[in-house]
Amino acid sequence: MKLTKAHQDFKNKYGFVNHVNFNVFKNWATQNKFSLKSLFPTVKRTAAHPIDLSTTTNFIGGIEEFNNIPFFQRKIDALQKQVPNKIITGGYLEKRALYTSNLYLREIEGTVDRRNTHLGVDFWLPEATPVHAFLNGQVVGIANNNQHKGYGGVIILKHTFTNFSFYTLYGHNTVASVFKHKIGDFIKKDQQIAILADAKENGDWAPHLHFQVMLTLLDYKNDFPGVAFESEVAIWKTICPNPNLLFQLEGF
């Protein structure tokens, strides 16, 4: 099979990640359904309401409206009143126009390439919402990614089983809450791991949790891309499978 340029560039940088077995993870997740109550026990909601923040969304206008955090939060609050028993959720492989930071740009042969395809799921919940571990894991990454449109306080857990392992990332938390842990700590299921931060601390976003699954960390430490270049999506979606495989939420 002839490699696309994106595949060839990826191979040159990382090599093919043949040890990542997407089907093993998918089969395991299918047999082990988890509840959103495990992530957010204080919220007391287990169903999700989908939200569309893609380039064709009718929910909000353009980049200016999205980055107007008070305005965007009012839209979220109004929607939440319409669906009081659900958690507003969405974003996996969603192409978004809202990534305005230089974190999401690269230049190749004089052409600007933008990362715009979301690799995780966003749970739009109020600041100070506690985040808990839905599964036993070990802390392998902690950071304060405080750049504009970064993760803010981020923590990464590794979940290990007999024949495979995978990682989960939790972004946009308070720095103090993630730094209560240290690399190597064992986290028990249901243990609190973070607290959602406000825009001053979470990378300039309306409060939410970015939740992402990774089957390998490649060569990243304390960080991992949450958004992919559109030309590389075919590769990244095999490394970052749909988090809803874990929760099996209806409508996603």
NUROTOR-569424 format. One record per residue: x, y, z of N, C-alpha, C in turn; residue in one letter. Coordinates in steps of 0.1 Angstrom, whole numbers, plus 5000, padded with zeros to 4 digits. Atoms other than C-alpha are relative to their C-alpha. Example, Ala and Ser with C-alpha at 12.3 -4.5 7.8 and 13.67 -1.06 7.14 Angstrom:
<nodes>
500949885000512349555078500950125000a;499149895000513749895071499250115008s;
</nodes>
This chain:
<nodes>
500849885000500050005000500950125000m;499249885001501450344990499650095012k;500249914989501850575020499650144996l;500249865003500250915020501150085007t;499049924994502551205029499950005016k;500249994985500951225064500549875007a;499550124995501550855070501549995000h;498550015002505150885057500750095011q;499449914990505851185080499949945013d;500250064987504350995109501049895002f;499150124999506450685102501450065002k;498649944998509650905099500250055014n;499849944987508951065133499949895011k;500250094990507650775153500249854997y;500150145004507750455133498649955002g;501350054999504650245130499849945014f;500250054986503150165164499249874999v;500650135002502449805157499649935013n;500450054987502249725194498750045005h;501449964997499049915196499049924994v;501050095006496249675192498650065003n;501249934999493149885186498849905003f;501150094998490849575184500049945014n;500050054986492049445218499350095009v;500649904992491049765234498550014997f;501449995004487749785215499249895006k;500850124995486749435225499950015015n;500049994986487749495261498950105005w;500949894996485749825263498649964997a;501350055003482749655247499449925011t;500450094989482649415276500150065014q;499849934987483349675303499450145000n;500649875000480849955303500150085013k;499949924988481450245326499050115000f;501049894998479150515340500650135001s;499549874998479650885338500050045015l;500049984986478850875375501349975006k;498750034995482250725380500950114998s;499249885002483851035365499550125008l;500549884994481551285381498949965011f;500950054990479951135412499150115007p;500849894993478751475426499050064990t;500949955009476951555394498649934999v;501250084999474451275397499249994987k;500650015013473751255360500849894992r;499350115007474550945339499850014985t;500349995014473051045305500750124994a;499349895006474651275280499250064989a;500649925011473351545256501050044990h;499049965010475251585224500050154996p;499949875005476551925214501050014988i;499249995013477952025180500850135000d;499149885000480952265180500849994987l;499250015012482052175145499950134991s;500049885008482652425117498750034994t;501349985005479052385106498950015011t;501050004989477452425141499050114999t;501049904999474252615146499950045015n;500149974986474852625184500650145003f;499449884997477152925183500550064987i;499649945012478453175157501449954996g;498750045004482153175148501050005011g;498950004990485553195166499850115010i;500149884991484853535181498949975011e;501050034990481653415198500449895009e;499550124992483253085210501050055010f;499049954991486153275225499650115009n;500649914991483853525242499549915011n;500450104990483753305273498750035008i;501349984993480853475292498949974990p;501150035010478753455260499849854998f;500150145002479653095254499449935012f;500550064988478953005290498550025002q;501449985000475553165288499349904991r;500750095009474752945258500049865006k;499950134994475952635277498949995012i;501050004989473852735308498649994995d;501450005005470752795287499749864995a;500250135005471152455270499949905012l;500150094988471752285304498650015007q;501449994995468352425316499049924992k;500950075008466752255287500149855002q;499750144998468351915295500649985014v;499450004986468751925334500549875005p;499750134995469151555337501249944992n;498950055009472051525312501250085001k;498849935001475651615309500350044985i;499749965014476451825278501349954996i;498950085004478951625259500250004985t;499850025014480651595225501450034996g;498849965005483551655203500949904993g;499050095005485251335192500150004985y;499749985015486851375157499250114994l;500749895005484951695154501050104994e;499149905006486551945130499550135005k;500449874994486552285147500850114995r;499449885005487352635136500650085012a;499849914988487952755172501550005005l;498650014994491652665177500950114994y;499449885005493153005174501550025005t;498649984994496452965194501049954990s;498950055009499752915177500449865004n;499850144997499852585195499449914989l;500750095010497652455167500450034985y;499549965013499752585138501349944997l;498750045004502652455118500150054985r;499849965014504252565085500849904993e;499350105008505252325058500250064986i;499649955013507052455027499250134997e;500649875002505552805032498550005002g;501550014998501952675038499749975014t;500450024986500252705072499049885000v;500950124998498652375084499550025014d;500649984987496252395113499549875006r;500750114994495352125138498650055004r;501449964999491552135139499149895004n;500850114998490251785146500149945015t;500050034985489351705183500149855002h;499850144998490651375196499449945013l;500650044988488851365229498550035000g;501349964997485451425244499950105010v;500149904990484451735262498749985008d;501150014991482151725292499850155006f;500249864996480752085298499350005013w;500550004987480352115335500650125007l;499649884993480752405360501449985006p;498750004993484152505375499749955014e;500050064986484952335408499349865000a;500650145000483252005396501249905003t;498950104997485351715411500049904989p;499850105010486751465386500649885007v;499550124993487251105398500549904990h;499550115008488950795384498949904998a;501050105003486550565366500649865001f;499350135000489150285368501450015007l;498750004994492350195387501050044990n;498949965009495450355372501250065007g;498849954995498850495377500350144994q;499749865006499850865373501349994992v;498850005008502250895344500350144994v;499849865005501851265335499250105008g;500649894993501151585354500650134994i;499449885005501551935340499150125002a;500849885001500452295341500350064986n;499949955014499952365304499250134999n;500749884999499152725308500050104988n;500149915013499452855272498650034997q;501449965005496453025256499549884992h;500750115006494052745246500849875002k;499450124996496252485263499149925010g;500750094991495152215289499850065014y;500049964985495652415321500649895008g;499550114992496152155348499549874993g;500350125007496351815331500749885008v;499550124994496851465345499749884990i;500150125009497451135326500249885008i;499950134993496750785340500349894990l;499850135008497950445327499249895007k;500850114996495650155330500549874994h;499350125005497349815328499349875003t;500750134999495849465322501049904996f;499250115003497249125315500750014987t;499550005013497649165278500050134993n;500049875006497349535271499950115010f;500249884991497349885286499550114991s;500449875007495950225277500150115010f;499849874992496050585289498850084999y;501149905001493450845298500650135005t;499549874997494051215299498850095004l;501049914994492051475319500650145000y;499549875002492551835309499050115004g;500849884997491352185320499650005015h;500250004985491652135358500850105007n;499249914992492952345386501449945001t;498650054999496752315388500249945014v;499850054987496652255426499449865001a;500750134998494251955422500849894993s;499250115007496451765397501349995007v;498750014993499651845416499949955014f;500150074987498251685447500649864998k;499550135003499451365429501550024995h;498750005006502951275418500249884991k;499750115010504351055390500249875007i;499950134994504050695399498949965011g;501050024991501150735423499049904994d;501150095004498550455422498750065003f;501349944998495050585418498949895000i;501050104999492150375429498750054993k;501349965006488850365411499150075010k;500949914992486450635425500850105007d;499249904993489350835439500050134992q;500049875006489251205432501350034994q;498749985007491951305407500250154996i;499949875004491151665398498750085003a;501149914998488851965400500050104988i;500049915012487652165369500350145004l;499549874997489152505367499250104991a;500649895008487852845354500950044989d;499249965012489153025323501350055004a;498849944996491853195342501149905002k;499050104996493552865350499949884990e;500250125008492252615324500550014985n;499649975014493852765292499150094992g;501049905006491153025285498949934993d;501250065005488152805280498850025010w;501150024991484652785294500349875007a;499750124992484852525322499549874993p;500350135005484852165310501149915002h;498950105000486751845311500349944986l;499650075012488651725281500549865004h;499750144996488751345284500449934987f;499550065012490851145260500649865003q;499450134999491950785255501249994990v;498850025009495450695241500449865002m;499550134999496750355233501549995001l;498549994998500350475234500250155003t;499649864998502050795246501050054990l;498949975009504550785217501250055007l;498849954992507451005229499650125008d;500449894992505351255248500149975015y;500050014985505751315286499350125005k;500849904993503351505308499150084990n;500849935009501351605277499749914988d;500450085012499651465245499150094992f;500949925009497951625215498649975003p;501550024999494251675220499350034988g;500549965013493751795185501049964989v;499150065011495051645152499950094988a;500049945013496051795119499049914991f;501050075008493251705095500649904991e;499450095010495651535071500549875007s;499550114993496651295099498949925008e;501150064992493251195113499949854999v;500150155001493350845099501049935009a;499050064992496450775119499650025015i;500349974986495450955151498849935006w;501250064994492050795155500349855003k;499650134995493750455158500850005012t;499249994987495950585186499150055011i;500949944990493150775203498549964996c;501350055003489950565200498950095007p;501149934995486550705207499849975015n;500250024986486150755245498649945003p;501350064997482550655242499949854999n;499950154999483650295237500049965015l;500050034986484050315275498750025006l;501249964994480750475283498849954993f;501150055009478550355254498850095002q;501049914999476450665256499150004988l;500950005011473350685234500150134993e;500049885008473450935205501350054996g;498649965003477250945201500649894991f;
</nodes>
